[in-house]
Amino acid sequence: MSKHILQAGTIPYRKLDDNFEFCVIETSSGKWWGFPKGVIDPGETPEETAIKESYEEAGLRGELDGTPLGTFQYSKWRSKLDCTVYLMDVQYEDGSWPESSRERRWVDFDTARKMIHRVGFQHLLEAAFRRLTR
């Protein structure tokens, strides 16, 4: 029997001149690229989890930018996972962080879209770019 697990994450961005960059991170396996996300622990809100995971997985600190971009579903650990994703305006990045074995890279929108492994994150990245450039 499969479980239903709730996650939250961010699509971290920064603005440089008139352009936006997005911070992609290696997945824990090191095989793919994605954005910070993790399981919502008991007693935490999705927003708290999104902010916490952005720091733990990428060393990023910032503010969530409005309402969630959306959610996507995928399967892992013989379970169904629902991930709520927020746009995060990065204001500071630490030089070391709890999971600093993961590489992080700042890239433009087109590069991020090509690098991101999960289709759900690809669609939400597009939504993030539309929100930022409207």
DRENBA-658204 format. One record per residue: residue number from 1; residue in one letter; x, z, y of N, C-alpha, C, O, CB in turn. Coordinates in nm, 2 decimals. Atoms other than C-alpha are relative to their C-alpha. Glycine has a CB too. Layout:
seq  type  neast  nup  nnorth  caeast  caup  canorth  ceast  cup  cnorth  oeast  oup  onorth  cbeast  cbup  cbnorth
NUM  A  X  Z  Y  X  Z  Y  X  Z  Y  X  Z  Y  X  Z  Y
...
//
This chain:
seq  type  neast  nup  nnorth  caeast  caup  canorth  ceast  cup  cnorth  oeast  oup  onorth  cbeast  cbup  cbnorth
1  M  0.08  0.00  -0.12  0.00  0.00  0.00  0.09  0.00  0.12  0.18  0.08  0.13  -0.10  0.12  0.00
2  S  -0.09  0.00  -0.12  0.14  -0.09  0.34  -0.05  0.09  0.11  -0.17  0.11  0.12  0.01  -0.15  0.05
3  K  0.03  -0.08  -0.11  0.15  0.13  0.64  -0.02  -0.08  0.13  0.03  -0.20  0.13  0.11  0.11  0.02
4  H  0.01  0.06  -0.13  0.06  0.04  1.00  0.08  0.09  0.09  0.06  0.20  0.11  -0.15  -0.01  0.04
5  I  -0.09  -0.08  -0.09  0.34  0.14  1.24  -0.01  -0.06  0.14  -0.01  -0.18  0.16  0.15  -0.02  -0.06
6  L  0.01  0.04  -0.14  0.32  0.13  1.61  0.14  0.01  0.07  0.22  0.11  0.05  -0.09  0.09  0.08
7  Q  -0.13  0.00  -0.07  0.63  0.04  1.82  -0.02  -0.04  0.15  -0.13  -0.08  0.19  0.09  -0.11  -0.07
8  A  0.00  0.04  -0.14  0.71  -0.02  2.19  0.14  -0.04  0.03  0.24  0.00  -0.02  -0.05  0.12  0.09
9  G  -0.12  0.05  -0.04  0.98  -0.21  2.36  0.00  -0.06  0.14  -0.11  -0.06  0.20  0.05  -0.10  -0.10
10  T  -0.01  0.06  -0.13  1.10  -0.38  2.67  0.06  -0.14  0.00  0.14  -0.17  -0.10  0.08  0.09  0.10
11  I  -0.08  0.11  -0.03  1.21  -0.71  2.80  0.07  0.03  0.13  0.01  0.03  0.24  -0.09  -0.14  0.01
12  P  -0.07  -0.05  -0.12  1.48  -0.59  3.04  0.05  -0.12  0.09  0.09  -0.23  0.04  0.12  0.08  -0.04
13  Y  -0.05  0.11  -0.09  1.56  -0.81  3.35  0.06  0.06  0.12  0.05  0.18  0.16  -0.12  -0.08  0.04
14  R  -0.05  -0.03  -0.13  1.75  -0.81  3.67  -0.01  -0.13  0.08  -0.01  -0.24  0.03  0.15  0.06  -0.01
15  K  0.01  0.12  -0.09  1.73  -1.04  3.97  0.14  -0.01  0.07  0.19  0.08  0.13  -0.11  0.01  0.11
16  L  -0.13  0.04  -0.07  2.05  -1.21  4.10  -0.03  -0.12  0.09  -0.06  -0.23  0.04  0.12  -0.03  -0.10
17  D  0.04  0.10  -0.10  2.00  -1.41  4.42  -0.15  -0.04  -0.03  -0.24  0.04  -0.02  0.10  -0.12  -0.01
18  D  0.13  0.05  0.02  1.70  -1.63  4.34  -0.03  -0.01  -0.15  -0.13  -0.07  -0.19  -0.03  -0.13  0.07
19  N  0.01  0.02  0.14  1.74  -1.61  3.96  -0.02  0.13  -0.07  0.02  0.24  -0.02  0.12  -0.08  -0.06
20  F  0.02  -0.12  0.08  1.64  -1.37  3.69  0.09  -0.01  -0.13  0.11  -0.12  -0.18  -0.15  0.01  -0.05
21  E  -0.08  0.00  0.12  1.86  -1.27  3.40  -0.07  0.11  -0.09  -0.13  0.20  -0.05  0.15  0.04  0.02
22  F  0.06  -0.08  0.10  1.74  -1.10  3.08  0.11  0.06  -0.09  0.20  -0.01  -0.13  -0.11  -0.07  -0.09
23  C  -0.10  -0.07  0.09  1.93  -0.85  2.86  -0.04  -0.01  -0.14  -0.14  0.05  -0.18  0.03  0.14  0.04
24  V  0.03  0.01  0.15  1.93  -0.95  2.49  0.10  0.09  -0.07  0.21  0.11  -0.03  0.01  -0.15  -0.05
25  I  -0.09  -0.09  0.08  2.08  -0.72  2.22  0.00  -0.05  -0.14  -0.10  -0.12  -0.19  -0.05  0.14  0.01
26  E  -0.01  0.03  0.14  2.20  -0.77  1.87  -0.10  0.09  -0.07  -0.12  0.20  -0.04  0.14  0.02  -0.05
27  T  0.09  -0.09  0.08  1.95  -0.65  1.61  0.10  0.09  -0.08  0.22  0.08  -0.08  -0.08  -0.09  -0.10
28  S  -0.08  -0.10  0.07  2.07  -0.35  1.40  0.08  -0.07  -0.11  0.19  -0.02  -0.15  -0.09  0.11  -0.06
29  S  -0.08  0.07  0.11  2.18  -0.60  1.12  0.11  -0.08  0.06  0.21  -0.12  -0.01  -0.09  -0.08  -0.08
30  G  -0.10  0.09  -0.06  2.39  -0.80  1.37  -0.02  -0.14  -0.02  0.06  -0.22  0.02  0.13  0.04  -0.05
31  K  0.03  0.14  0.03  2.23  -1.12  1.25  -0.07  -0.08  0.11  -0.05  -0.20  0.12  -0.07  -0.01  -0.13
32  W  0.09  0.06  -0.10  1.99  -1.19  1.53  0.01  0.06  0.14  0.08  0.16  0.15  -0.15  0.01  -0.05
33  W  0.01  -0.06  -0.13  1.92  -1.13  1.89  -0.15  0.03  0.03  -0.24  -0.03  -0.01  0.05  -0.10  0.11
34  G  0.13  -0.04  -0.03  1.62  -0.95  2.03  0.00  0.09  0.13  0.10  0.07  0.21  -0.06  0.09  -0.11
35  F  0.01  -0.09  -0.11  1.51  -0.69  2.29  -0.02  0.14  -0.05  -0.06  0.15  -0.17  -0.12  -0.04  0.10
36  P  0.02  -0.14  0.05  1.50  -0.31  2.27  -0.14  0.03  -0.04  -0.23  0.00  0.03  0.05  0.10  0.10
37  K  0.14  -0.04  0.05  1.21  -0.17  2.06  0.03  0.11  -0.10  0.13  0.12  -0.16  -0.08  -0.12  -0.05
38  G  -0.01  -0.10  0.10  1.14  0.12  1.83  -0.13  0.06  -0.03  -0.23  0.04  0.04  0.10  0.10  0.04
39  V  0.12  -0.07  0.05  0.88  0.33  1.65  -0.04  0.11  0.10  0.05  0.18  0.15  0.02  0.06  -0.14
40  I  0.05  -0.10  -0.09  0.66  0.54  1.87  -0.01  0.13  -0.08  -0.09  0.14  -0.17  -0.14  -0.04  0.06
41  D  0.00  -0.13  0.07  0.73  0.90  1.76  -0.13  0.08  0.04  -0.18  0.06  0.15  0.13  0.08  0.04
42  P  0.11  -0.09  -0.04  0.45  1.16  1.75  0.02  0.07  0.13  0.13  0.13  0.15  -0.03  0.10  -0.12
43  G  -0.01  -0.07  -0.13  0.38  1.30  2.09  0.05  -0.09  0.11  0.05  -0.04  0.23  0.08  0.12  -0.01
44  E  -0.06  0.09  -0.11  0.54  1.00  2.28  -0.11  -0.10  0.03  -0.19  -0.14  -0.05  0.13  -0.06  -0.05
45  T  0.09  0.12  -0.04  0.35  0.74  2.48  0.08  -0.13  -0.03  0.20  -0.12  -0.05  -0.04  0.02  0.15
46  P  -0.07  0.13  0.02  0.43  0.37  2.43  0.11  -0.02  0.12  0.21  -0.07  0.09  -0.09  -0.11  0.00
47  E  -0.09  0.01  -0.11  0.59  0.38  2.78  0.13  0.08  -0.02  0.24  0.04  0.01  -0.07  0.04  0.13
48  E  -0.12  -0.08  0.03  0.82  0.67  2.69  0.09  -0.06  -0.10  0.21  -0.05  -0.09  -0.05  0.14  -0.04
49  T  -0.08  0.06  0.11  0.93  0.50  2.37  0.07  -0.12  0.05  0.19  -0.14  0.02  -0.09  -0.04  -0.11
50  A  -0.06  0.12  -0.05  1.00  0.17  2.55  0.12  0.04  0.09  0.23  -0.02  0.07  -0.10  -0.08  0.09
51  I  -0.11  -0.04  -0.08  1.22  0.35  2.81  0.11  0.06  -0.08  0.23  0.03  -0.06  -0.05  0.10  0.11
52  K  -0.09  -0.07  0.09  1.39  0.56  2.54  0.08  -0.10  -0.08  0.21  -0.10  -0.08  -0.07  0.10  -0.09
53  E  -0.07  0.10  0.08  1.47  0.26  2.32  0.09  -0.09  0.08  0.20  -0.13  0.03  -0.10  -0.09  -0.08
54  S  -0.09  0.08  -0.08  1.61  0.06  2.61  0.13  0.07  0.03  0.23  0.00  0.04  -0.08  -0.03  0.14
55  Y  -0.13  -0.07  -0.02  1.86  0.33  2.67  0.08  0.01  -0.13  0.20  -0.02  -0.13  -0.03  0.14  0.06
56  E  -0.07  -0.02  0.12  1.94  0.41  2.31  0.06  -0.13  -0.06  0.18  -0.13  -0.11  -0.09  0.06  -0.11
57  E  -0.05  0.13  0.06  1.98  0.04  2.20  0.08  -0.08  0.09  0.16  -0.16  0.04  -0.12  -0.08  -0.05
58  A  -0.07  0.09  -0.09  2.12  -0.12  2.51  0.07  0.07  0.12  0.13  0.01  0.20  -0.10  -0.10  0.06
59  G  -0.06  -0.08  -0.11  2.23  0.16  2.76  -0.06  -0.04  0.13  0.00  -0.02  0.24  0.14  -0.03  0.00
60  L  0.06  0.04  -0.13  1.98  0.04  3.02  -0.10  0.10  0.05  -0.17  0.17  -0.03  -0.08  -0.13  -0.03
61  R  0.09  -0.09  -0.06  1.79  0.25  3.26  -0.07  -0.08  0.11  -0.01  -0.16  0.19  0.07  0.13  0.06
62  G  0.08  0.07  -0.11  1.51  0.13  3.49  -0.14  0.04  -0.01  -0.18  0.14  -0.06  0.01  -0.15  -0.02
63  E  0.14  -0.03  -0.01  1.14  0.12  3.56  -0.08  -0.11  -0.07  -0.05  -0.23  -0.06  -0.04  0.02  0.14
64  L  0.09  0.09  0.06  0.86  -0.04  3.37  -0.08  -0.07  0.11  -0.12  -0.01  0.21  -0.10  0.06  -0.10
65  D  0.05  0.08  -0.10  0.71  -0.32  3.57  -0.15  -0.04  -0.03  -0.18  -0.14  -0.09  0.08  -0.13  0.02
66  G  0.14  0.02  0.02  0.33  -0.29  3.55  -0.05  0.02  -0.14  0.01  0.10  -0.21  -0.03  -0.14  0.04
67  T  0.07  -0.01  0.13  0.10  -0.32  3.25  0.08  -0.07  -0.11  0.17  -0.15  -0.07  -0.14  -0.05  0.01
68  P  -0.08  0.07  0.11  0.23  -0.43  2.91  -0.02  -0.15  0.01  -0.12  -0.20  0.05  -0.06  0.05  -0.14
69  L  0.01  0.15  0.01  0.31  -0.80  2.87  -0.09  -0.04  -0.11  -0.15  -0.15  -0.10  0.14  -0.05  -0.02
70  G  0.08  0.03  0.12  0.13  -0.79  2.54  0.06  0.07  -0.12  0.14  0.16  -0.11  -0.01  -0.15  -0.02
71  T  -0.04  -0.05  0.12  0.18  -0.71  2.18  0.03  -0.11  -0.10  -0.02  -0.22  -0.08  -0.10  0.10  -0.06
72  F  -0.01  0.10  0.11  0.30  -0.89  1.87  0.01  0.08  -0.13  0.05  0.20  -0.13  0.13  -0.09  0.02
73  Q  0.00  -0.06  0.13  0.28  -0.81  1.50  0.11  -0.07  -0.09  0.14  -0.19  -0.07  -0.14  -0.01  -0.07
74  Y  -0.09  0.06  0.10  0.53  -0.86  1.22  0.01  0.10  -0.12  -0.04  0.21  -0.11  0.15  -0.02  0.06
75  S  -0.01  -0.08  0.12  0.61  -0.72  0.88  0.15  0.04  -0.03  0.24  -0.04  -0.01  -0.05  -0.07  -0.13
76  K  -0.14  -0.05  0.03  0.91  -0.50  0.78  -0.03  0.13  -0.07  -0.13  0.20  -0.05  0.08  0.02  0.13
77  W  0.01  -0.12  0.07  0.96  -0.21  0.55  -0.13  0.01  -0.08  -0.18  0.12  -0.10  0.01  0.12  0.09
78  R  0.13  0.01  0.08  0.66  -0.32  0.34  -0.12  0.06  0.09  -0.21  0.11  0.03  0.01  0.08  -0.13
79  S  0.10  -0.05  -0.09  0.45  -0.23  0.65  -0.03  -0.11  0.10  0.04  -0.21  0.12  0.05  0.13  0.07
80  K  0.04  0.08  -0.12  0.27  -0.40  0.94  0.04  0.07  0.12  0.01  0.19  0.13  -0.16  -0.04  0.00
81  L  -0.04  -0.06  -0.12  0.42  -0.33  1.27  -0.07  -0.07  0.12  -0.07  -0.19  0.13  0.15  0.00  0.02
82  D  0.05  0.05  -0.13  0.25  -0.37  1.61  0.09  0.05  0.11  0.11  0.17  0.13  -0.15  0.05  0.02
83  C  -0.10  -0.04  -0.10  0.49  -0.37  1.90  -0.06  -0.04  0.14  -0.09  -0.16  0.17  0.14  -0.08  -0.02
84  T  0.04  0.02  -0.14  0.37  -0.33  2.26  0.12  -0.01  0.09  0.22  0.07  0.08  -0.09  0.12  0.05
85  V  -0.12  0.03  -0.08  0.61  -0.48  2.51  -0.02  0.00  0.15  -0.12  -0.05  0.20  0.06  -0.14  -0.04
86  Y  0.00  -0.01  -0.14  0.68  -0.40  2.87  0.11  -0.07  0.07  0.22  -0.09  0.01  0.00  0.15  0.05
87  L  -0.11  0.05  -0.08  0.88  -0.57  3.14  0.07  0.11  0.07  0.01  0.20  0.12  -0.05  -0.11  0.11
88  M  -0.07  -0.11  -0.06  1.16  -0.34  3.26  0.10  -0.05  0.10  0.19  -0.14  0.07  0.07  0.08  -0.10
89  D  -0.09  0.03  -0.11  1.34  -0.38  3.60  0.12  0.10  -0.02  0.11  0.22  0.00  -0.07  0.02  0.14
90  V  -0.12  -0.08  0.03  1.69  -0.26  3.51  0.07  0.04  0.13  0.10  -0.05  0.22  0.10  -0.07  -0.09
91  Q  -0.07  -0.04  -0.12  1.85  -0.05  3.78  0.14  0.06  -0.03  0.22  0.07  0.07  -0.08  0.11  0.06
92  Y  -0.13  -0.05  0.04  2.15  0.09  3.59  0.03  -0.03  -0.14  -0.06  -0.03  -0.23  0.01  0.15  0.03
93  E  -0.04  0.02  0.14  2.35  0.01  3.28  0.12  0.09  -0.03  0.22  0.08  0.04  0.02  -0.15  -0.04
94  D  -0.11  -0.08  0.03  2.57  0.26  3.11  0.11  -0.08  -0.08  0.08  -0.18  -0.14  -0.05  0.12  -0.10
95  G  -0.11  0.06  0.07  2.91  0.17  2.98  0.01  0.03  -0.15  0.06  -0.04  -0.23  0.13  0.04  0.06
96  S  0.01  -0.03  0.14  2.85  0.35  2.65  -0.14  0.06  -0.02  -0.20  0.12  0.08  0.11  0.11  -0.04
97  W  0.13  -0.04  0.03  2.52  0.44  2.48  -0.01  0.03  -0.14  0.08  0.00  -0.22  -0.11  -0.11  0.04
98  P  0.00  -0.04  0.14  2.40  0.58  2.15  0.02  -0.11  -0.10  0.09  -0.08  -0.20  -0.14  0.06  -0.02
99  E  -0.02  0.11  0.10  2.39  0.24  1.97  0.09  -0.10  0.06  0.06  -0.22  0.05  -0.13  -0.06  -0.04
100  S  -0.09  0.10  -0.07  2.68  0.08  2.16  0.07  -0.09  -0.10  0.15  -0.18  -0.05  0.10  0.08  0.08
101  S  -0.06  0.09  0.09  2.79  -0.09  1.84  -0.08  -0.14  0.01  -0.03  -0.24  -0.03  -0.01  0.05  -0.15
102  R  0.08  0.12  -0.03  2.51  -0.34  1.94  0.06  -0.07  0.12  0.09  -0.01  0.22  -0.15  0.03  0.01
103  E  -0.04  0.08  -0.12  2.63  -0.62  2.17  -0.12  -0.02  0.09  -0.23  -0.05  0.04  0.07  -0.13  -0.04
104  R  0.11  0.03  -0.09  2.42  -0.67  2.48  0.06  -0.12  0.09  0.18  -0.12  0.12  -0.04  0.12  0.09
105  R  -0.04  0.11  -0.08  2.43  -0.99  2.69  -0.11  -0.03  0.11  -0.23  -0.02  0.08  0.03  -0.13  -0.08
106  W  0.09  0.05  -0.10  2.28  -1.09  3.02  0.00  -0.15  0.00  0.10  -0.21  0.02  0.04  0.06  0.14
107  V  0.01  0.14  0.01  2.15  -1.44  3.00  -0.12  -0.05  0.09  -0.21  0.03  0.12  -0.01  -0.05  -0.14
108  D  0.11  0.06  -0.07  1.92  -1.68  3.19  -0.12  -0.02  -0.09  -0.11  0.00  -0.22  0.04  -0.13  0.07
109  F  0.13  0.01  0.08  1.56  -1.74  3.07  0.02  -0.10  -0.11  -0.02  -0.07  -0.22  -0.11  -0.05  0.09
110  D  -0.01  0.11  0.11  1.64  -2.07  2.88  0.09  0.05  -0.11  0.06  0.02  -0.23  0.05  -0.13  0.06
111  T  -0.09  -0.05  0.10  1.93  -1.91  2.70  -0.06  0.11  -0.08  -0.05  0.11  -0.21  0.14  0.05  0.06
112  A  0.07  -0.11  0.08  1.73  -1.60  2.61  -0.10  -0.06  -0.09  -0.11  -0.01  -0.21  -0.07  0.10  0.10
113  R  0.10  0.06  0.08  1.45  -1.81  2.48  0.06  -0.06  -0.13  0.00  -0.05  -0.24  -0.08  -0.11  0.08
114  K  -0.07  0.06  0.11  1.69  -1.99  2.25  0.06  0.10  -0.10  0.07  0.08  -0.22  0.11  -0.10  0.04
115  M  -0.07  -0.10  0.08  1.86  -1.67  2.13  -0.09  0.09  -0.08  -0.06  0.13  -0.18  0.09  0.08  0.09
116  I  0.09  -0.09  0.06  1.56  -1.46  2.05  -0.06  -0.04  -0.13  -0.10  -0.15  -0.15  -0.12  0.03  0.10
117  H  0.03  0.03  0.13  1.48  -1.44  1.69  -0.16  0.01  -0.03  -0.21  -0.09  -0.09  0.07  0.09  -0.10
118  R  0.14  -0.02  0.03  1.12  -1.31  1.67  -0.09  -0.08  0.10  -0.08  -0.08  0.22  -0.04  0.15  0.02
119  V  0.09  0.09  -0.07  0.85  -1.56  1.78  -0.08  0.09  0.10  -0.11  0.04  0.21  -0.09  -0.08  -0.09
120  G  0.08  -0.09  -0.09  0.64  -1.27  1.93  0.08  0.03  0.12  0.02  0.03  0.23  -0.04  0.13  -0.08
121  F  -0.09  -0.03  -0.12  0.93  -1.18  2.16  0.01  -0.12  0.08  0.02  -0.12  0.21  0.13  0.06  -0.04
122  Q  -0.01  0.13  -0.07  0.97  -1.55  2.25  -0.12  -0.02  0.09  -0.11  -0.05  0.21  0.02  -0.11  -0.09
123  H  0.12  0.02  -0.08  0.61  -1.57  2.37  -0.01  0.10  0.11  -0.05  0.07  0.22  -0.13  0.02  -0.09
124  L  0.00  -0.10  -0.11  0.63  -1.24  2.56  0.11  -0.02  0.11  0.09  0.01  0.22  0.01  0.14  -0.06
125  L  -0.10  0.04  -0.09  0.95  -1.36  2.72  -0.05  -0.10  0.10  -0.03  -0.10  0.22  0.13  -0.05  -0.07
126  E  0.06  0.10  -0.08  0.76  -1.66  2.85  -0.10  0.06  0.10  -0.10  0.03  0.21  -0.07  -0.11  -0.09
127  A  0.09  -0.07  -0.08  0.49  -1.43  2.98  0.07  0.08  0.11  0.03  0.09  0.23  -0.09  0.10  -0.08
128  A  -0.08  -0.08  -0.10  0.76  -1.21  3.15  0.05  -0.10  0.11  0.04  -0.06  0.23  0.12  0.06  -0.07
129  F  -0.05  0.10  -0.10  0.91  -1.52  3.32  -0.11  -0.04  0.10  -0.09  -0.06  0.22  0.06  -0.12  -0.07
130  R  0.12  0.04  -0.09  0.56  -1.63  3.45  -0.03  0.11  0.09  -0.06  0.09  0.21  -0.12  -0.03  -0.09
131  R  0.03  -0.11  -0.09  0.50  -1.28  3.58  0.10  0.01  0.12  0.06  0.04  0.23  -0.01  0.13  -0.08
132  L  -0.11  -0.02  -0.10  0.83  -1.27  3.76  0.00  -0.11  0.11  0.05  -0.09  0.22  0.13  0.01  -0.07
133  T  -0.02  0.12  -0.08  0.81  -1.62  3.91  -0.13  -0.04  0.07  -0.13  -0.14  0.14  0.06  -0.11  -0.07
134  R  0.12  0.04  -0.07  0.45  -1.63  4.03  0.00  0.03  0.15  -0.10  0.00  0.22  -0.12  0.08  -0.06
//
